[in-house]
């Protein structure tokens, strides 16, 4: 192979690299982004729940609620002390616990959460504590719990908010998402949506 042949091969490779970069790195993302913005603008922009100019969070990211008048979600490992944004405000990041289910530390943390959940729900003394209320999800920011875990909390929420249990259940049903195409996944309750409805911030679930 002579120098001319090598040079031509390098030119072809450079041209192919440039074309692939433009097509795959510019044109394709731009086209997908444009279609998403046109067809699914709410989802494409992070599924942010915004009311009267106030952003309450993403329907896809779990938030922690610990007071008696709100639905509790899964425990999470969140930290707002490490990173800050361009405006100097702290950035909240999430992550899994990365603890072995066979470790003593895992067992201790779960037991502490079980005791806290039981203490807050004396009306459920004879019922098992739903596992998602005491274990962190793999991602660390799961926004959903099961309908059973939501039902476990109905008595506490009703007593704290002055609503009837059936009123609380109606809100939970409104925020219950069905399996995709009726087959893939399970029923799940969006915790943030429930709490915004409980607070009167929302009158209905957005984009559902």
Residue pairs with C-beta under 8 A, 6 or more apart in sequence:
33 44
36 43
36 44
37 44
37 45
42 48
42 206
42 207
43 207
46 58
46 60
47 58
47 59
47 60
47 207
48 55
48 57
48 58
48 59
49 55
49 56
49 57
49 58
49 59
49 192
49 193
49 196
49 202
49 206
50 56
51 196
51 201
51 202
56 192
56 196
56 201
57 63
57 192
58 143
59 143
59 190
59 192
59 193
59 206
60 143
61 94
61 141
61 143
62 73
62 74
62 76
62 94
62 141
62 142
62 143
62 144
62 191
62 192
63 73
63 143
63 191
63 192
64 73
64 75
64 76
64 78
65 71
65 72
65 73
65 191
65 195
66 72
67 160
68 120
68 156
68 157
68 159
68 160
69 157
69 160
69 161
69 198
70 157
70 194
70 195
70 198
71 145
71 150
71 153
71 157
71 172
71 189
71 191
71 194
71 195
71 198
72 117
72 133
72 145
72 153
72 191
73 142
73 143
73 144
73 145
73 191
73 192
74 132
74 133
74 135
74 136
74 137
74 142
74 145
75 113
75 133
75 134
75 135
75 136
76 94
76 136
76 137
76 140
76 141
76 142
77 94
77 95
77 96
77 97
77 136
77 140
78 92
78 93
78 94
78 140
78 141
79 92
79 93
79 95
80 90
80 91
80 92
80 93
81 90
82 93
83 90
83 91
83 93
84 90
84 91
85 91
94 139
94 140
94 141
95 140
96 136
96 137
96 138
96 139
96 140
97 106
97 109
97 136
97 140
99 105
99 106
99 109
100 106
110 134
110 135
113 133
113 134
113 135
114 129
114 134
117 129
117 133
117 134
118 124
118 125
118 129
120 156
121 152
121 153
121 155
121 156
123 155
123 156
124 152
124 155
127 152
129 152
130 145
130 146
130 148
130 149
130 152
132 142
132 145
132 146
132 149
133 145
133 149
133 152
143 190
143 191
143 192
144 177
144 188
144 189
144 190
144 191
145 188
145 189
145 191
146 186
146 187
146 188
146 189
147 172
147 176
147 187
147 188
147 189
149 189
150 172
150 176
150 189
150 194
151 169
151 172
154 165
154 168
154 169
154 172
155 165
157 163
157 168
157 198
158 164
158 165
158 167
158 168
161 168
161 198
163 198
168 198
171 194
171 197
171 198
172 189
172 194
174 193
174 197
174 204
174 205
175 189
175 190
175 193
175 194
175 197
175 205
176 187
176 188
176 189
177 187
177 188
177 189
177 190
177 208
178 187
179 185
179 186
179 187
190 205
193 202
193 205
193 206
196 202
197 203
197 205
